[in-house]
Amino acid sequence: MIANIKIANKSFGSNELYKDLSIRIEKGEKLGLIGRNGTGKSTLFNLMTGLDSDYDGEIDLGKNIVMVSSRQEHHGYEDMTVLDYILADLPEYGELHHILETYPEIMGESKHKLQQYSDALERFNDLGYYEIENDVNRELADYQLSIDVSNVTLGSLSGGQKRMVELVKVQRSRADLALIDEPTNHMDYVAKASFINWLKSADEAVVVITHDRDVLGEVDRIIEIRDGRAFSFKGNYKDYLKSNTQNISSEVNEFENTQRRITNLKSDIVRFRRLKERARDPGTIQRFKSLETKATKELAELQELEKPTFWIDRESAGDLGTKLSESYQEHKARNIRVRTKISTDKSERVILKVDNLGLGYKDESLFAPVSFEQRLGAKVELKGRNGAGKTTIVRTILDTVSGNKPDAKIFSGTIEHEKGVRIGVYEQEISSKYLDAKLSDAIETLYLSRGLPITDEKIKQLLSDYLFNPHTDAQMQLSKLSGGQKARFQLISMLAGDPQMLILDEPTNHLDLPSIEELEDALGQYHGSILYISHDSYFTKSLGGTVVEVSPS
């Protein structure tokens, strides 16, 4: 046993996050931790690492267990070089390195210190720390980070690069238990393959928070946090979908039976009350009073039960029987509601044409010239490694359409577009101009900045459509939203103004599984043009379209 987690209660104010949550982690086990945004996945990691101790329960780690986790925030570490940052978090490295560096000067003939020095030499070698710099540089290269990165400061890296550094740190720690939060966000397909290969071959137990279906396909067990509890599913993502369908189907039937029982009890209470009032015999009155009391008690108990959260994946839901499918559709958990108004245009006219385009920032193009057309209703995927120039192409298209001078230098080719074409953009990061604003104010600002009408009623509708509470969440500062909440704001921004063309840059990052499917469904029904970048193989298979390779020049 690596860890045994039993949380009787964990709350934030009046919001009860966990109730009788229990998870057991075995040696070498690979666990995928999933759940709707806001169910407490990252909170669980904080409890396990000791960053949050405000809970009722116990977290027991096995004897001498070494645990390492990926860090989400890097305040206070910005001035450290990448190499120093990684080394500082490696188990035993700091203590062993200190002994090896200082003891030759101070140990003299002390047998105790000589033994400590000898033990440290052996342990330092066993942990492979004599080759640590080469190992780190090699693993950084696996994630497409150059060897020079190890010598730059952590604060100079992008958010995606810091995520890769965290993975190198976790992998090189060789701990007994590794906790990793959303590792593949912003990864390209080559880096993702490197992570998955490590995950499959790692000796340590790994708990990974992810909704990346490629990663979930390689785990031993999936833990879903739902309704304050942890539900365990043996096997990988496909096994989870099968078991989840069976479990939710049973829960839906049970919930339906409970609702019917509530309806019957309400009728019984009225009937017993009337019969009691009409009766004249004391014994009969007492019998109906007793039946009324019993039914009232049972009704109160059933009404106190919270409605479970129901979600079945799209494909499995389509295979449900008619009656069960109707019940599921009636009671399933709310998903985001994407409203699009673009109607079918049979003309399939070209609204954007990229011809022999080469772009760069220095003396040569980043990539070999690319050409493609965006017809209304068509989909185009830009495919290539991180840094190949995909985002540069997107930014240059947007600058051209808006009439701004592109940041990138155009080495060859042209970009032509239909006059006045409306483009909605899903970007990897929220513009800094919104981060300090309250959510409702940010929505109002983005609409007004585009000359679009907006009312308080429209803002409330948008908040509700995207699973925000129109009353409490509206006042939250955007910078303090979770990754999933920020992703939903990006969707609101992208679809404002009913665009004729959508540009999506890694849209599935931070979205939970139901929201990803909802987005896929909405995009499948969207009649405009779509240009997208994604390294989610499930998403690209669902969306389809023409693939444009962006490769080095």
C-alpha positions in Angstrom: 0.0 0.0 0.0 1.3 3.4 -1.0 -1.5 5.6 0.4 -4.8 5.2 2.1 -7.1 8.3 1.9 -10.2 8.7 3.9 -11.8 12.1 4.0 -15.0 12.3 6.1 -15.6 15.9 5.2 -14.0 18.7 3.3 -15.8 22.0 2.9 -15.2 25.5 1.6 -17.6 27.7 3.6 -21.1 26.3 3.2 -20.0 24.2 0.1 -19.4 20.6 1.0 -16.8 19.3 -1.4 -16.2 15.8 -0.1 -18.3 13.5 2.0 -16.9 10.1 2.9 -14.4 10.1 0.1 -12.1 7.1 0.2 -9.1 6.2 -2.1 -6.5 3.5 -1.8 -3.3 3.6 -3.9 -1.2 0.5 -4.5 2.5 0.2 -5.4 3.3 1.0 -9.0 -0.4 1.7 -9.8 -1.2 4.2 -12.6 -4.4 6.1 -11.7 -6.3 8.6 -13.8 -8.2 11.1 -11.6 -11.3 12.6 -13.4 -14.4 14.6 -12.5 -16.4 17.6 -13.5 -14.7 21.0 -13.1 -15.0 22.1 -9.5 -15.4 18.6 -8.0 -12.1 18.9 -6.1 -9.4 17.1 -8.0 -6.7 19.6 -7.4 -7.9 20.0 -3.8 -7.2 16.3 -3.3 -3.6 16.8 -4.4 -3.3 19.8 -2.0 -4.5 17.6 0.9 -2.1 14.8 0.0 0.9 17.1 -0.2 0.0 19.0 3.0 -0.7 22.4 1.3 -4.3 22.1 2.7 -4.8 20.6 6.2 -8.3 21.9 6.8 -10.3 18.6 6.5 -11.9 15.9 8.7 -10.3 12.6 7.9 -6.9 10.8 7.6 -4.3 10.4 4.8 -1.9 7.6 5.6 1.2 7.1 3.5 3.1 3.8 3.7 6.4 3.7 5.7 9.2 5.7 4.2 7.1 6.6 1.1 8.6 9.4 -1.0 6.0 11.6 -2.8 6.6 14.2 -5.4 4.0 16.5 -7.2 3.9 18.9 -10.1 3.6 22.5 -8.9 1.0 24.7 -10.5 2.2 28.1 -9.2 5.9 29.2 -9.3 5.8 32.4 -7.1 9.2 32.7 -5.4 11.0 30.5 -7.8 11.1 32.8 -10.8 14.8 33.7 -10.4 16.0 30.1 -10.1 17.5 28.5 -13.2 15.6 25.5 -14.5 18.3 23.1 -13.5 18.6 24.5 -10.0 14.8 24.4 -9.6 14.6 20.7 -10.7 17.6 19.7 -8.5 16.2 21.5 -5.4 13.0 19.3 -5.5 14.7 16.0 -6.1 14.5 13.7 -3.1 17.6 13.7 -1.0 19.6 15.6 -3.6 20.1 18.8 -1.5 21.2 16.9 1.7 23.5 14.5 -0.2 25.0 17.3 -2.3 25.7 19.3 0.9 27.5 16.4 2.5 29.7 15.7 -0.5 30.5 19.4 -1.0 31.3 20.3 2.7 32.4 17.2 4.5 35.9 16.9 2.9 36.8 20.2 4.5 35.3 19.5 8.0 35.2 15.8 8.7 38.9 15.3 9.6 39.3 11.9 11.3 35.8 11.8 12.7 34.6 8.2 12.1 31.0 9.3 12.2 31.4 11.9 9.5 33.6 9.6 7.4 30.8 7.0 7.5 28.2 9.7 6.6 30.4 10.8 3.7 30.9 7.3 2.5 27.1 6.5 2.7 26.3 9.8 0.9 28.8 8.8 -2.0 27.1 5.5 -2.4 23.6 6.9 -2.2 24.4 9.7 -4.6 25.6 7.2 -7.1 22.6 4.8 -6.5 20.2 7.7 -7.3 22.1 8.5 -10.5 22.9 12.0 -9.4 26.4 12.1 -10.9 24.8 12.1 -14.3 21.9 14.3 -13.3 22.6 17.2 -15.6 22.8 15.0 -18.6 19.7 13.2 -17.6 17.7 16.4 -17.1 18.9 17.9 -20.5 18.0 14.7 -22.3 14.5 14.6 -20.7 14.0 18.3 -21.4 14.8 17.5 -25.1 12.2 14.8 -25.0 9.6 17.5 -24.3 11.1 19.7 -27.1 12.9 22.0 -24.7 16.4 22.9 -25.9 19.5 22.2 -23.8 19.9 25.9 -23.2 16.6 25.9 -21.2 18.3 24.3 -18.2 20.4 27.5 -17.7 17.6 30.1 -18.1 15.4 31.3 -15.2 12.1 29.7 -14.6 10.3 33.1 -14.7 11.4 33.5 -18.4 9.5 30.4 -19.5 5.9 30.3 -20.8 3.2 28.5 -18.9 3.4 25.5 -21.2 7.2 25.3 -20.8 7.0 25.4 -17.0 4.6 22.4 -17.3 7.2 20.4 -19.2 9.8 21.4 -16.6 7.5 20.0 -13.8 7.2 16.7 -15.7 11.0 16.4 -16.0 11.3 17.1 -12.3 8.6 14.5 -11.4 10.1 11.9 -13.7 13.7 12.4 -12.5 12.6 12.2 -8.9 12.0 8.5 -9.1 9.7 8.8 -6.0 7.3 6.1 -4.8 4.3 8.2 -5.6 4.0 11.0 -8.2 1.0 13.4 -8.4 0.7 15.1 -11.8 -2.0 17.7 -12.7 -3.0 18.1 -16.3 0.4 17.1 -17.8 -0.5 17.1 -21.5 -2.1 20.5 -21.8 -0.2 22.5 -24.5 1.8 19.4 -25.4 2.2 18.4 -29.1 1.7 14.8 -30.1 5.5 13.9 -29.9 5.9 15.2 -26.4 2.6 13.5 -25.4 3.9 10.2 -26.7 7.1 10.7 -24.6 4.9 11.3 -21.5 2.7 8.2 -22.2 5.8 6.0 -22.7 7.2 7.2 -19.4 3.8 6.6 -17.7 3.6 3.0 -18.9 7.2 2.2 -17.9 7.5 4.1 -14.6 8.1 2.0 -11.5 6.4 4.6 -9.2 2.7 4.8 -8.5 1.3 7.8 -10.5 -1.9 9.7 -9.9 -2.6 12.0 -12.9 -5.4 14.5 -13.1 -6.4 14.5 -16.7 -9.3 14.5 -19.2 -6.9 13.7 -22.0 -8.5 10.5 -23.4 -5.2 9.4 -24.9 -3.6 9.4 -21.5 -6.6 7.8 -19.8 -6.3 5.0 -22.3 -3.0 3.9 -20.7 -3.9 3.9 -16.9 -4.6 0.9 -14.7 -7.6 2.4 -12.9 -9.7 5.5 -13.1 -11.0 7.3 -10.1 -13.9 9.7 -10.7 -14.8 12.3 -8.0 -18.5 12.8 -8.2 -21.1 14.0 -5.6 -18.4 14.3 -3.0 -17.2 10.7 -3.2 -14.6 8.7 -5.2 -15.8 6.0 -7.6 -13.2 3.5 -8.7 -13.2 1.9 -12.2 -10.7 -0.9 -12.9 -9.0 -0.6 -16.3 -8.5 2.2 -18.8 -10.8 4.7 -20.5 -12.7 2.2 -22.6 -13.3 0.0 -19.5 -14.4 3.1 -17.6 -17.0 4.0 -20.3 -18.5 0.5 -20.2 -18.6 0.4 -16.4 -19.8 3.9 -16.0 -22.7 3.3 -18.4 -23.8 0.3 -16.4 -23.5 2.2 -13.1 -25.3 5.3 -14.3 -28.0 3.3 -15.9 -28.7 1.6 -12.5 -28.5 4.9 -10.7 -31.0 6.5 -13.2 -33.4 3.6 -12.6 -33.0 3.9 -8.9 -33.6 7.6 -9.0 -36.7 7.2 -11.1 -38.0 4.6 -8.6 -37.3 7.1 -5.8 -39.2 9.8 -7.6 -42.1 7.5 -8.2 -42.0 6.5 -4.5 -42.1 10.2 -3.5 -45.1 10.9 -5.7 -46.9 7.9 -4.2 -46.0 8.9 -0.7 -47.4 12.4 -1.2 -50.7 10.8 -2.5 -50.7 8.4 0.5 -50.3 11.1 3.0 -53.2 13.1 1.6 -55.3 9.9 1.5 -54.4 8.8 5.0 -55.2 12.4 6.3 -58.6 12.4 4.7 -59.4 8.9 5.9 -58.3 9.9 9.4 -60.6 13.0 9.3 -63.6 10.9 8.2 -63.1 8.1 10.7 -65.1 8.0 13.9 -63.6 4.9 15.6 -60.6 5.9 17.8 -58.7 2.8 16.8 -59.2 3.5 13.1 -58.2 7.2 13.6 -55.0 6.0 15.3 -54.2 3.5 12.5 -54.5 6.2 9.8 -52.5 8.7 11.9 -49.8 6.1 12.3 -49.7 5.4 8.5 -49.6 9.1 7.8 -46.7 9.6 10.3 -44.8 6.7 8.8 -45.3 8.0 5.2 -44.4 11.5 6.2 -41.1 10.3 7.8 -40.2 8.2 4.7 -41.0 11.2 2.4 -38.8 13.5 4.4 -35.9 11.0 4.2 -36.3 10.6 0.5 -36.6 14.3 -0.2 -33.3 14.9 1.7 -31.4 12.7 -0.7 -29.4 14.7 -3.2 -29.9 14.0 -6.9 -26.8 12.1 -8.2 -24.8 13.5 -11.1 -25.5 11.5 -14.2 -23.2 11.4 -17.3 -22.8 8.8 -19.9 -20.5 9.3 -22.9 -22.2 10.2 -26.3 -21.6 6.8 -27.9 -22.8 4.7 -25.0 -25.8 7.0 -24.4 -26.9 6.3 -28.0 -27.0 2.6 -27.3 -29.4 2.8 -24.4 -32.9 1.4 -24.7 -35.7 3.9 -25.5 -37.2 4.1 -22.0 -33.8 4.3 -20.2 -32.5 6.8 -22.8 -35.6 9.1 -22.2 -35.0 8.9 -18.4 -31.3 9.6 -18.8 -31.9 12.6 -21.0 -34.4 14.0 -18.5 -32.1 13.6 -15.5 -28.5 13.9 -16.8 -26.1 16.5 -15.5 -26.1 19.9 -17.1 -23.5 20.5 -19.7 -22.4 23.7 -21.4 -25.0 25.0 -23.9 -23.5 26.3 -27.1 -25.8 28.5 -29.1 -24.8 29.0 -32.8 -26.9 30.8 -35.3 -24.9 30.3 -38.5 -27.2 28.7 -41.0 -26.3 26.4 -43.8 -24.9 28.2 -46.9 -25.0 25.8 -49.9 -22.7 28.1 -51.8 -19.6 26.9 -49.8 -17.9 30.0 -50.9 -14.2 30.7 -50.1 -14.0 33.1 -47.1 -10.2 32.7 -46.6 -7.4 31.7 -48.9 -3.8 31.1 -47.8 -1.4 30.6 -50.7 2.2 29.5 -50.5 2.6 31.3 -47.1 6.0 31.4 -45.4 6.4 33.3 -42.1 9.2 33.9 -39.6 10.7 36.4 -37.1 14.4 36.4 -38.2 16.1 35.7 -41.4 14.1 32.7 -42.7 10.7 31.2 -42.6 9.7 29.0 -39.7 8.1 26.4 -42.0 7.9 25.2 -45.5 5.3 27.3 -47.4 1.7 26.2 -46.8 -1.5 26.7 -48.8 -5.1 26.0 -47.9 -8.6 27.4 -48.4 -11.4 27.9 -45.9 -14.7 27.4 -47.5 -17.9 28.2 -45.5 -18.7 24.9 -43.7 -15.3 23.3 -44.2 -12.8 22.3 -41.5 -9.0 22.6 -41.6 -6.5 21.2 -39.1 -3.1 22.7 -38.7 -0.8 19.9 -37.7 2.8 20.1 -36.5 5.2 20.2 -33.6 5.1 22.9 -31.0 7.2 25.8 -32.3 6.6 24.8 -35.9 4.6 28.0 -36.6 1.0 27.0 -36.3 0.1 29.8 -33.9 2.1 32.2 -36.0 -0.1 31.4 -39.0 -3.2 31.9 -36.9 -2.0 35.3 -35.5 -1.0 36.5 -39.0 -4.4 35.6 -40.4 -6.1 37.5 -37.6 -3.8 40.5 -38.1 -4.5 40.5 -41.8 -8.3 40.3 -41.4 -8.3 43.0 -38.8 -6.1 45.3 -40.9 -3.2 45.3 -38.5 0.5 44.8 -39.4 1.5 41.3 -38.6 4.3 40.7 -36.0 5.8 38.0 -38.2 7.7 38.7 -41.3 6.1 37.4 -44.5 8.7 35.7 -46.6 6.4 34.4 -49.3 2.8 34.0 -50.3 -0.5 35.8 -49.6 -3.5 35.8 -47.3 -6.8 36.7 -48.9 -10.2 36.9 -47.1 -13.8 37.9 -47.7 -14.4 41.4 -46.8 -16.0 41.8 -43.3 -15.6 38.1 -42.4 -16.5 37.5 -38.8 -14.0 35.3 -36.9 -14.3 33.9 -33.4 -11.0 32.8 -31.7 -10.4 30.3 -28.9 -6.9 31.1 -27.6 -4.6 29.3 -25.2 -4.5 32.2 -22.7 -6.9 34.8 -21.7 -6.0 38.4 -22.6 -4.4 40.2 -19.6 -6.9 43.0 -20.0 -9.6 40.8 -18.6 -7.8 39.1 -15.7 -8.5 41.8 -13.0 -12.1 42.2 -14.0 -15.1 40.5 -12.5 -16.6 37.7 -14.7 -19.8 39.6 -15.6 -17.8 42.8 -16.3 -15.4 40.9 -18.5 -18.2 39.5 -20.6 -19.7 43.0 -21.0 -16.4 44.5 -22.0 -15.6 41.9 -24.6 -19.1 42.4 -26.2 -18.8 46.1 -26.2 -15.3 46.1 -27.6 -16.6 44.3 -30.6 -19.6 46.7 -31.1 -22.0 44.0 -30.0 -25.2 44.6 -28.0 -25.2 43.2 -24.4 -27.7 43.4 -21.6 -27.8 42.1 -18.0 -30.2 39.5 -19.1 -27.9 38.3 -21.9 -25.0 38.1 -19.4 -27.0 36.0 -17.0 -28.0 33.7 -19.9 -24.4 33.3 -21.0 -23.3 32.5 -17.4 -26.0 29.9 -17.1 -25.3 28.4 -20.5 -21.7 27.9 -19.5 -22.4 26.4 -16.1 -21.6 29.5 -14.0 -23.9 30.7 -11.2 -25.3 34.0 -12.5 -25.4 35.4 -9.0 -22.3 34.2 -7.2 -19.8 33.5 -10.0 -20.6 36.8 -11.8 -18.6 38.6 -9.1 -15.6 36.4 -9.2 -12.3 37.9 -10.5 -11.3 36.3 -13.8 -7.8 35.6 -12.6 -9.1 33.5 -9.7 -11.2 31.2 -11.8 -10.1 27.6 -12.3 -8.6 26.4 -15.5 -11.9 24.9 -16.6 -13.8 28.0 -15.8 -11.3 30.1 -17.8 -11.8 27.7 -20.7 -15.5 28.3 -20.6 -15.0 32.1 -20.6 -12.9 31.6 -23.7 -15.8 29.7 -25.4 -18.1 32.7 -24.6 -15.6 35.0 -26.1 -15.1 32.9 -29.3 -18.8 32.7 -30.1 -19.7 36.3 -29.4 -21.2 37.9 -32.4 -22.1 34.7 -34.3 -18.8 34.3 -36.2 -18.7 32.9 -39.7 -15.4 31.2 -39.0 -13.9 29.8 -35.8 -10.2 29.5 -35.0 -9.5 27.1 -32.1 -6.0 26.7 -30.5 -6.1 23.6 -28.2 -9.7 24.0 -27.2 -10.0 20.9 -25.1 -7.3 22.0 -22.5 -8.9 22.3 -19.0 -12.3 21.1 -20.2 -13.8 18.1 -18.4 -15.0 15.0 -20.4 -18.7 16.0 -20.6 -17.8 19.6 -21.7 -15.4 18.3 -24.3 -18.2 16.1 -25.8 -20.6 19.0 -25.7 -18.0 21.2 -27.6 -17.5 18.4 -30.1 -21.3 18.1 -30.6 -21.7 21.9 -31.0 -18.8 22.1 -33.5 -20.3 19.2 -35.4 -23.5 21.2 -35.8 -21.8 24.5 -36.6 -22.3 25.5 -40.2 -19.4 28.0 -40.5 -15.8 27.4 -41.3 -13.4 26.0 -38.6 -9.6 26.3 -38.5 -8.1 24.4 -35.5 -5.0 23.2 -33.7 -5.3 20.2 -31.4 -3.2 17.3 -30.2 -6.2 15.5 -28.8 -6.6 12.5 -31.1 -10.2 11.9 -30.0 -11.1 15.6 -30.8 -9.4 15.6 -34.2 -11.1 12.4 -35.1 -14.5 13.8 -34.1 -14.0 17.1 -35.9 -12.2 15.8 -39.0 -11.5 18.0 -42.0 -8.5 18.7 -44.2 -5.1 18.3 -42.5 -2.4 20.9 -43.4 1.1 19.9 -42.3 3.2 22.6 -40.8 6.8 21.4 -41.1 10.3 22.9 -40.9 11.5 24.8 -44.0 
